[in-house]
């Protein structure tokens, strides 16, 4: 577990993740994430339903 702070991003709030946390989760810049909340918990997972455009 890591402790992170919410930061201001324009008119919104955001969170940053250290690379050491993203690599094992197979996450990288530009990946789409699913965000779900249950009470006081926020669940973030990689979107596996990404549509690939074939040319």
CHARMM internal coordinates of N, CA and C (Angstrom, degrees):
IC EDIT
DIST 1 N 1 CA 1.4426
DIST 1 CA 1 C 1.5246
ANGL 1 N 1 CA 1 C 108.31
DIST 1 C 2 N 1.3371
ANGL 1 CA 1 C 2 N 115.55
DIHE 1 N 1 CA 1 C 2 N 144.76
DIST 2 N 2 CA 1.4596
ANGL 1 C 2 N 2 CA 121.40
DIHE 1 CA 1 C 2 N 2 CA 177.11
DIST 2 CA 2 C 1.5224
ANGL 2 N 2 CA 2 C 108.54
DIHE 1 C 2 N 2 CA 2 C -127.73
DIST 2 C 3 N 1.3018
ANGL 2 CA 2 C 3 N 116.22
DIHE 2 N 2 CA 2 C 3 N 145.99
DIST 3 N 3 CA 1.4630
ANGL 2 C 3 N 3 CA 121.41
DIHE 2 CA 2 C 3 N 3 CA 175.97
DIST 3 CA 3 C 1.5195
ANGL 3 N 3 CA 3 C 107.57
DIHE 2 C 3 N 3 CA 3 C -95.24
DIST 3 C 4 N 1.3294
ANGL 3 CA 3 C 4 N 117.57
DIHE 3 N 3 CA 3 C 4 N 125.39
DIST 4 N 4 CA 1.4643
ANGL 3 C 4 N 4 CA 123.19
DIHE 3 CA 3 C 4 N 4 CA 179.92
DIST 4 CA 4 C 1.5228
ANGL 4 N 4 CA 4 C 107.97
DIHE 3 C 4 N 4 CA 4 C -126.53
DIST 4 C 5 N 1.3319
ANGL 4 CA 4 C 5 N 117.12
DIHE 4 N 4 CA 4 C 5 N 155.34
DIST 5 N 5 CA 1.4608
ANGL 4 C 5 N 5 CA 122.08
DIHE 4 CA 4 C 5 N 5 CA 177.12
DIST 5 CA 5 C 1.5161
ANGL 5 N 5 CA 5 C 109.80
DIHE 4 C 5 N 5 CA 5 C -109.91
DIST 5 C 6 N 1.3283
ANGL 5 CA 5 C 6 N 116.46
DIHE 5 N 5 CA 5 C 6 N 146.02
DIST 6 N 6 CA 1.4537
ANGL 5 C 6 N 6 CA 120.49
DIHE 5 CA 5 C 6 N 6 CA 171.98
DIST 6 CA 6 C 1.5200
ANGL 6 N 6 CA 6 C 108.14
DIHE 5 C 6 N 6 CA 6 C -72.33
DIST 6 C 7 N 1.3341
ANGL 6 CA 6 C 7 N 116.41
DIHE 6 N 6 CA 6 C 7 N 137.63
DIST 7 N 7 CA 1.4585
ANGL 6 C 7 N 7 CA 121.13
DIHE 6 CA 6 C 7 N 7 CA 178.63
DIST 7 CA 7 C 1.5233
ANGL 7 N 7 CA 7 C 108.80
DIHE 6 C 7 N 7 CA 7 C -121.42
DIST 7 C 8 N 1.3077
ANGL 7 CA 7 C 8 N 116.89
DIHE 7 N 7 CA 7 C 8 N 157.29
DIST 8 N 8 CA 1.4596
ANGL 7 C 8 N 8 CA 121.76
DIHE 7 CA 7 C 8 N 8 CA 178.87
DIST 8 CA 8 C 1.5290
ANGL 8 N 8 CA 8 C 108.80
DIHE 7 C 8 N 8 CA 8 C -81.08
DIST 8 C 9 N 1.3420
ANGL 8 CA 8 C 9 N 115.34
DIHE 8 N 8 CA 8 C 9 N 130.72
DIST 9 N 9 CA 1.4612
ANGL 8 C 9 N 9 CA 122.55
DIHE 8 CA 8 C 9 N 9 CA 177.17
DIST 9 CA 9 C 1.5268
ANGL 9 N 9 CA 9 C 105.54
DIHE 8 C 9 N 9 CA 9 C -131.76
DIST 9 C 10 N 1.3309
ANGL 9 CA 9 C 10 N 117.02
DIHE 9 N 9 CA 9 C 10 N 97.54
DIST 10 N 10 CA 1.4616
ANGL 9 C 10 N 10 CA 120.18
DIHE 9 CA 9 C 10 N 10 CA -174.88
DIST 10 CA 10 C 1.5119
ANGL 10 N 10 CA 10 C 109.45
DIHE 9 C 10 N 10 CA 10 C 63.31
DIST 10 C 11 N 1.3329
ANGL 10 CA 10 C 11 N 116.68
DIHE 10 N 10 CA 10 C 11 N -125.74
DIST 11 N 11 CA 1.4691
ANGL 10 C 11 N 11 CA 121.06
DIHE 10 CA 10 C 11 N 11 CA 178.24
DIST 11 CA 11 C 1.5218
ANGL 11 N 11 CA 11 C 111.88
DIHE 10 C 11 N 11 CA 11 C -95.82
DIST 11 C 12 N 1.3201
ANGL 11 CA 11 C 12 N 117.27
DIHE 11 N 11 CA 11 C 12 N 11.85
DIST 12 N 12 CA 1.4648
ANGL 11 C 12 N 12 CA 122.14
DIHE 11 CA 11 C 12 N 12 CA -177.37
DIST 12 CA 12 C 1.5155
ANGL 12 N 12 CA 12 C 110.13
DIHE 11 C 12 N 12 CA 12 C -120.07
DIST 12 C 13 N 1.3207
ANGL 12 CA 12 C 13 N 115.49
DIHE 12 N 12 CA 12 C 13 N -178.50
DIST 13 N 13 CA 1.4551
ANGL 12 C 13 N 13 CA 122.23
DIHE 12 CA 12 C 13 N 13 CA 173.32
DIST 13 CA 13 C 1.5152
ANGL 13 N 13 CA 13 C 107.86
DIHE 12 C 13 N 13 CA 13 C -118.19
DIST 13 C 14 N 1.3287
ANGL 13 CA 13 C 14 N 116.76
DIHE 13 N 13 CA 13 C 14 N 149.03
DIST 14 N 14 CA 1.4554
ANGL 13 C 14 N 14 CA 121.09
DIHE 13 CA 13 C 14 N 14 CA -179.35
DIST 14 CA 14 C 1.5148
ANGL 14 N 14 CA 14 C 110.24
DIHE 13 C 14 N 14 CA 14 C -140.90
DIST 14 C 15 N 1.3116
ANGL 14 CA 14 C 15 N 114.83
DIHE 14 N 14 CA 14 C 15 N 174.15
DIST 15 N 15 CA 1.4539
ANGL 14 C 15 N 15 CA 121.92
DIHE 14 CA 14 C 15 N 15 CA 177.92
DIST 15 CA 15 C 1.5297
ANGL 15 N 15 CA 15 C 107.89
DIHE 14 C 15 N 15 CA 15 C -136.75
DIST 15 C 16 N 1.3044
ANGL 15 CA 15 C 16 N 116.79
DIHE 15 N 15 CA 15 C 16 N 143.23
DIST 16 N 16 CA 1.4588
ANGL 15 C 16 N 16 CA 120.74
DIHE 15 CA 15 C 16 N 16 CA 176.46
DIST 16 CA 16 C 1.5277
ANGL 16 N 16 CA 16 C 108.40
DIHE 15 C 16 N 16 CA 16 C -106.60
DIST 16 C 17 N 1.3320
ANGL 16 CA 16 C 17 N 115.11
DIHE 16 N 16 CA 16 C 17 N 152.83
DIST 17 N 17 CA 1.4617
ANGL 16 C 17 N 17 CA 121.18
DIHE 16 CA 16 C 17 N 17 CA 178.86
DIST 17 CA 17 C 1.5204
ANGL 17 N 17 CA 17 C 108.65
DIHE 16 C 17 N 17 CA 17 C -123.90
DIST 17 C 18 N 1.3243
ANGL 17 CA 17 C 18 N 118.39
DIHE 17 N 17 CA 17 C 18 N 136.71
DIST 18 N 18 CA 1.4533
ANGL 17 C 18 N 18 CA 120.10
DIHE 17 CA 17 C 18 N 18 CA 176.24
DIST 18 CA 18 C 1.5305
ANGL 18 N 18 CA 18 C 110.22
DIHE 17 C 18 N 18 CA 18 C -69.36
DIST 18 C 19 N 1.3181
ANGL 18 CA 18 C 19 N 116.33
DIHE 18 N 18 CA 18 C 19 N 147.18
DIST 19 N 19 CA 1.4674
ANGL 18 C 19 N 19 CA 121.92
DIHE 18 CA 18 C 19 N 19 CA -179.57
DIST 19 CA 19 C 1.5275
ANGL 19 N 19 CA 19 C 110.54
DIHE 18 C 19 N 19 CA 19 C -56.10
DIST 19 C 20 N 1.3124
ANGL 19 CA 19 C 20 N 117.74
DIHE 19 N 19 CA 19 C 20 N -35.42
DIST 20 N 20 CA 1.4635
ANGL 19 C 20 N 20 CA 121.78
DIHE 19 CA 19 C 20 N 20 CA -179.39
DIST 20 CA 20 C 1.5245
ANGL 20 N 20 CA 20 C 111.51
DIHE 19 C 20 N 20 CA 20 C -60.83
DIST 20 C 21 N 1.3288
ANGL 20 CA 20 C 21 N 117.37
DIHE 20 N 20 CA 20 C 21 N -24.32
DIST 21 N 21 CA 1.4550
ANGL 20 C 21 N 21 CA 121.85
DIHE 20 CA 20 C 21 N 21 CA 178.84
DIST 21 CA 21 C 1.5316
ANGL 21 N 21 CA 21 C 110.56
DIHE 20 C 21 N 21 CA 21 C -88.74
DIST 21 C 22 N 1.3233
ANGL 21 CA 21 C 22 N 117.38
DIHE 21 N 21 CA 21 C 22 N -32.19
DIST 22 N 22 CA 1.4599
ANGL 21 C 22 N 22 CA 121.27
DIHE 21 CA 21 C 22 N 22 CA -175.73
DIST 22 CA 22 C 1.5303
ANGL 22 N 22 CA 22 C 112.99
DIHE 21 C 22 N 22 CA 22 C -78.33
DIST 22 C 23 N 1.3165
ANGL 22 CA 22 C 23 N 117.31
DIHE 22 N 22 CA 22 C 23 N -38.04
DIST 23 N 23 CA 1.4747
ANGL 22 C 23 N 23 CA 120.55
DIHE 22 CA 22 C 23 N 23 CA -177.47
DIST 23 CA 23 C 1.5286
ANGL 23 N 23 CA 23 C 112.50
DIHE 22 C 23 N 23 CA 23 C -57.06
DIST 23 C 24 N 1.3299
ANGL 23 CA 23 C 24 N 120.27
DIHE 23 N 23 CA 23 C 24 N -51.71
DIST 24 N 24 CA 1.4747
ANGL 23 C 24 N 24 CA 119.55
DIHE 23 CA 23 C 24 N 24 CA -179.18
DIST 24 CA 24 C 1.5332
ANGL 24 N 24 CA 24 C 112.38
DIHE 23 C 24 N 24 CA 24 C -64.31
DIST 24 C 25 N 1.3336
ANGL 24 CA 24 C 25 N 117.15
DIHE 24 N 24 CA 24 C 25 N -24.51
DIST 25 N 25 CA 1.4660
ANGL 24 C 25 N 25 CA 121.25
DIHE 24 CA 24 C 25 N 25 CA 179.22
DIST 25 CA 25 C 1.5305
ANGL 25 N 25 CA 25 C 111.27
DIHE 24 C 25 N 25 CA 25 C -87.56
DIST 25 C 26 N 1.3400
ANGL 25 CA 25 C 26 N 116.61
DIHE 25 N 25 CA 25 C 26 N 1.86
DIST 26 N 26 CA 1.4640
ANGL 25 C 26 N 26 CA 122.76
DIHE 25 CA 25 C 26 N 26 CA -179.59
DIST 26 CA 26 C 1.5290
ANGL 26 N 26 CA 26 C 111.72
DIHE 25 C 26 N 26 CA 26 C 56.51
DIST 26 C 27 N 1.3306
ANGL 26 CA 26 C 27 N 116.07
DIHE 26 N 26 CA 26 C 27 N 44.24
DIST 27 N 27 CA 1.4630
ANGL 26 C 27 N 27 CA 122.56
DIHE 26 CA 26 C 27 N 27 CA 178.87
DIST 27 CA 27 C 1.5188
ANGL 27 N 27 CA 27 C 109.54
DIHE 26 C 27 N 27 CA 27 C -112.86
DIST 27 C 28 N 1.3383
ANGL 27 CA 27 C 28 N 115.84
DIHE 27 N 27 CA 27 C 28 N 143.72
DIST 28 N 28 CA 1.4598
ANGL 27 C 28 N 28 CA 120.57
DIHE 27 CA 27 C 28 N 28 CA 179.79
DIST 28 CA 28 C 1.5232
ANGL 28 N 28 CA 28 C 109.13
DIHE 27 C 28 N 28 CA 28 C -146.07
DIST 28 C 29 N 1.3151
ANGL 28 CA 28 C 29 N 115.99
DIHE 28 N 28 CA 28 C 29 N 167.29
DIST 29 N 29 CA 1.4572
ANGL 28 C 29 N 29 CA 122.85
DIHE 28 CA 28 C 29 N 29 CA 178.95
DIST 29 CA 29 C 1.5276
ANGL 29 N 29 CA 29 C 110.09
DIHE 28 C 29 N 29 CA 29 C -51.13
DIST 29 C 30 N 1.3117
ANGL 29 CA 29 C 30 N 116.46
DIHE 29 N 29 CA 29 C 30 N 131.71
DIST 30 N 30 CA 1.4589
ANGL 29 C 30 N 30 CA 121.71
DIHE 29 CA 29 C 30 N 30 CA 177.11
DIST 30 CA 30 C 1.5150
ANGL 30 N 30 CA 30 C 114.94
DIHE 29 C 30 N 30 CA 30 C 91.32
DIST 30 C 31 N 1.3319
ANGL 30 CA 30 C 31 N 118.40
DIHE 30 N 30 CA 30 C 31 N -10.76
DIST 31 N 31 CA 1.4620
ANGL 30 C 31 N 31 CA 120.29
DIHE 30 CA 30 C 31 N 31 CA 177.77
DIST 31 CA 31 C 1.5280
ANGL 31 N 31 CA 31 C 109.96
DIHE 30 C 31 N 31 CA 31 C -64.16
DIST 31 C 32 N 1.3222
ANGL 31 CA 31 C 32 N 116.15
DIHE 31 N 31 CA 31 C 32 N 143.70
DIST 32 N 32 CA 1.4564
ANGL 31 C 32 N 32 CA 120.90
DIHE 31 CA 31 C 32 N 32 CA 175.08
DIST 32 CA 32 C 1.5209
ANGL 32 N 32 CA 32 C 108.88
DIHE 31 C 32 N 32 CA 32 C -86.89
DIST 32 C 33 N 1.3308
ANGL 32 CA 32 C 33 N 115.89
DIHE 32 N 32 CA 32 C 33 N 139.27
DIST 33 N 33 CA 1.4519
ANGL 32 C 33 N 33 CA 121.91
DIHE 32 CA 32 C 33 N 33 CA -178.22
DIST 33 CA 33 C 1.5181
ANGL 33 N 33 CA 33 C 110.47
DIHE 32 C 33 N 33 CA 33 C -120.83
DIST 33 C 34 N 1.3237
ANGL 33 CA 33 C 34 N 116.14
DIHE 33 N 33 CA 33 C 34 N 145.04
DIST 34 N 34 CA 1.4598
ANGL 33 C 34 N 34 CA 121.73
DIHE 33 CA 33 C 34 N 34 CA 170.71
DIST 34 CA 34 C 1.5227
ANGL 34 N 34 CA 34 C 106.82
DIHE 33 C 34 N 34 CA 34 C -93.23
DIST 34 C 35 N 1.3305
ANGL 34 CA 34 C 35 N 116.34
DIHE 34 N 34 CA 34 C 35 N 134.54
DIST 35 N 35 CA 1.4571
ANGL 34 C 35 N 35 CA 121.13
DIHE 34 CA 34 C 35 N 35 CA 179.90
DIST 35 CA 35 C 1.5251
ANGL 35 N 35 CA 35 C 107.98
DIHE 34 C 35 N 35 CA 35 C -123.18
DIST 35 C 36 N 1.3215
ANGL 35 CA 35 C 36 N 115.47
DIHE 35 N 35 CA 35 C 36 N 127.66
DIST 36 N 36 CA 1.4634
ANGL 35 C 36 N 36 CA 121.63
DIHE 35 CA 35 C 36 N 36 CA -177.97
DIST 36 CA 36 C 1.5259
ANGL 36 N 36 CA 36 C 107.17
DIHE 35 C 36 N 36 CA 36 C -133.40
DIST 36 C 37 N 1.3055
ANGL 36 CA 36 C 37 N 116.99
DIHE 36 N 36 CA 36 C 37 N 145.49
DIST 37 N 37 CA 1.4521
ANGL 36 C 37 N 37 CA 118.11
DIHE 36 CA 36 C 37 N 37 CA 175.66
DIST 37 CA 37 C 1.5192
ANGL 37 N 37 CA 37 C 110.22
DIHE 36 C 37 N 37 CA 37 C -125.73
DIST 37 C 38 N 1.3106
ANGL 37 CA 37 C 38 N 114.60
DIHE 37 N 37 CA 37 C 38 N 143.05
DIST 38 N 38 CA 1.4627
ANGL 37 C 38 N 38 CA 123.02
DIHE 37 CA 37 C 38 N 38 CA 177.64
DIST 38 CA 38 C 1.5164
ANGL 38 N 38 CA 38 C 106.83
DIHE 37 C 38 N 38 CA 38 C -134.94
DIST 38 C 39 N 1.3158
ANGL 38 CA 38 C 39 N 115.30
DIHE 38 N 38 CA 38 C 39 N 102.71
DIST 39 N 39 CA 1.4616
ANGL 38 C 39 N 39 CA 119.48
DIHE 38 CA 38 C 39 N 39 CA -177.55
DIST 39 CA 39 C 1.5187
ANGL 39 N 39 CA 39 C 109.80
DIHE 38 C 39 N 39 CA 39 C 63.70
DIST 39 C 40 N 1.3132
ANGL 39 CA 39 C 40 N 116.84
DIHE 39 N 39 CA 39 C 40 N -120.76
DIST 40 N 40 CA 1.4642
ANGL 39 C 40 N 40 CA 121.62
DIHE 39 CA 39 C 40 N 40 CA -179.74
DIST 40 CA 40 C 1.5218
ANGL 40 N 40 CA 40 C 112.57
DIHE 39 C 40 N 40 CA 40 C -94.85
DIST 40 C 41 N 1.3263
ANGL 40 CA 40 C 41 N 118.26
DIHE 40 N 40 CA 40 C 41 N 8.48
DIST 41 N 41 CA 1.4656
ANGL 40 C 41 N 41 CA 121.60
DIHE 40 CA 40 C 41 N 41 CA -179.84
DIST 41 CA 41 C 1.5156
ANGL 41 N 41 CA 41 C 110.53
DIHE 40 C 41 N 41 CA 41 C -105.50
DIST 41 C 42 N 1.3245
ANGL 41 CA 41 C 42 N 116.23
DIHE 41 N 41 CA 41 C 42 N 142.10
DIST 42 N 42 CA 1.4552
ANGL 41 C 42 N 42 CA 123.04
DIHE 41 CA 41 C 42 N 42 CA 173.84
DIST 42 CA 42 C 1.5218
ANGL 42 N 42 CA 42 C 107.00
DIHE 41 C 42 N 42 CA 42 C -117.03
DIST 42 C 43 N 1.3258
ANGL 42 CA 42 C 43 N 116.02
DIHE 42 N 42 CA 42 C 43 N 127.46
DIST 43 N 43 CA 1.4631
ANGL 42 C 43 N 43 CA 121.75
DIHE 42 CA 42 C 43 N 43 CA -179.49
DIST 43 CA 43 C 1.5204
ANGL 43 N 43 CA 43 C 107.85
DIHE 42 C 43 N 43 CA 43 C -110.59
DIST 43 C 44 N 1.3288
ANGL 43 CA 43 C 44 N 116.46
DIHE 43 N 43 CA 43 C 44 N 125.39
DIST 44 N 44 CA 1.4571
ANGL 43 C 44 N 44 CA 122.46
DIHE 43 CA 43 C 44 N 44 CA -179.35
DIST 44 CA 44 C 1.5199
ANGL 44 N 44 CA 44 C 107.85
DIHE 43 C 44 N 44 CA 44 C -119.57
DIST 44 C 45 N 1.3424
ANGL 44 CA 44 C 45 N 116.59
DIHE 44 N 44 CA 44 C 45 N 127.45
DIST 45 N 45 CA 1.4665
ANGL 44 C 45 N 45 CA 120.16
DIHE 44 CA 44 C 45 N 45 CA 177.37
DIST 45 CA 45 C 1.5124
ANGL 45 N 45 CA 45 C 109.33
DIHE 44 C 45 N 45 CA 45 C -140.65
DIST 45 C 46 N 1.3168
ANGL 45 CA 45 C 46 N 116.23
DIHE 45 N 45 CA 45 C 46 N 156.26
DIST 46 N 46 CA 1.4519
ANGL 45 C 46 N 46 CA 121.99
DIHE 45 CA 45 C 46 N 46 CA 178.64
DIST 46 CA 46 C 1.5267
ANGL 46 N 46 CA 46 C 109.16
DIHE 45 C 46 N 46 CA 46 C -66.40
DIST 46 C 47 N 1.3295
ANGL 46 CA 46 C 47 N 116.42
DIHE 46 N 46 CA 46 C 47 N 136.07
DIST 47 N 47 CA 1.4528
ANGL 46 C 47 N 47 CA 121.68
DIHE 46 CA 46 C 47 N 47 CA 177.79
DIST 47 CA 47 C 1.5199
ANGL 47 N 47 CA 47 C 108.61
DIHE 46 C 47 N 47 CA 47 C -75.70
DIST 47 C 48 N 1.3122
ANGL 47 CA 47 C 48 N 116.92
DIHE 47 N 47 CA 47 C 48 N 112.65
DIST 48 N 48 CA 1.4642
ANGL 47 C 48 N 48 CA 121.06
DIHE 47 CA 47 C 48 N 48 CA -179.20
DIST 48 CA 48 C 1.5167
ANGL 48 N 48 CA 48 C 111.54
DIHE 47 C 48 N 48 CA 48 C -91.84
DIST 48 C 49 N 1.3243
ANGL 48 CA 48 C 49 N 117.90
DIHE 48 N 48 CA 48 C 49 N -0.74
DIST 49 N 49 CA 1.4609
ANGL 48 C 49 N 49 CA 122.25
DIHE 48 CA 48 C 49 N 49 CA -178.88
DIST 49 CA 49 C 1.5214
ANGL 49 N 49 CA 49 C 111.66
DIHE 48 C 49 N 49 CA 49 C -102.76
DIST 49 C 50 N 1.3292
ANGL 49 CA 49 C 50 N 117.01
DIHE 49 N 49 CA 49 C 50 N 33.17
DIST 50 N 50 CA 1.4557
ANGL 49 C 50 N 50 CA 121.36
DIHE 49 CA 49 C 50 N 50 CA -179.36
DIST 50 CA 50 C 1.5223
ANGL 50 N 50 CA 50 C 108.88
DIHE 49 C 50 N 50 CA 50 C -73.13
DIST 50 C 51 N 1.3192
ANGL 50 CA 50 C 51 N 116.33
DIHE 50 N 50 CA 50 C 51 N 129.11
DIST 51 N 51 CA 1.4640
ANGL 50 C 51 N 51 CA 120.79
DIHE 50 CA 50 C 51 N 51 CA 178.19
DIST 51 CA 51 C 1.5155
ANGL 51 N 51 CA 51 C 109.30
DIHE 50 C 51 N 51 CA 51 C -82.89
DIST 51 C 52 N 1.3129
ANGL 51 CA 51 C 52 N 117.18
DIHE 51 N 51 CA 51 C 52 N 124.05
DIST 52 N 52 CA 1.4619
ANGL 51 C 52 N 52 CA 122.49
DIHE 51 CA 51 C 52 N 52 CA 178.37
DIST 52 CA 52 C 1.5157
ANGL 52 N 52 CA 52 C 108.23
DIHE 51 C 52 N 52 CA 52 C -94.19
DIST 52 C 53 N 1.3141
ANGL 52 CA 52 C 53 N 116.25
DIHE 52 N 52 CA 52 C 53 N 130.74
DIST 53 N 53 CA 1.4529
ANGL 52 C 53 N 53 CA 122.02
DIHE 52 CA 52 C 53 N 53 CA 178.59
DIST 53 CA 53 C 1.5207
ANGL 53 N 53 CA 53 C 108.17
DIHE 52 C 53 N 53 CA 53 C -91.35
DIST 53 C 54 N 1.3396
ANGL 53 CA 53 C 54 N 116.75
DIHE 53 N 53 CA 53 C 54 N 119.75
DIST 54 N 54 CA 1.4501
ANGL 53 C 54 N 54 CA 121.22
DIHE 53 CA 53 C 54 N 54 CA 178.54
DIST 54 CA 54 C 1.5127
ANGL 54 N 54 CA 54 C 108.63
DIHE 53 C 54 N 54 CA 54 C -101.70
DIST 54 C 55 N 1.3154
ANGL 54 CA 54 C 55 N 115.84
DIHE 54 N 54 CA 54 C 55 N 130.66
DIST 55 N 55 CA 1.4696
ANGL 54 C 55 N 55 CA 121.08
DIHE 54 CA 54 C 55 N 55 CA -179.74
DIST 55 CA 55 C 1.5078
ANGL 55 N 55 CA 55 C 110.03
DIHE 54 C 55 N 55 CA 55 C -110.38
END
COOR INIT
IC SEED 1 N 1 CA 1 C
IC BUILD
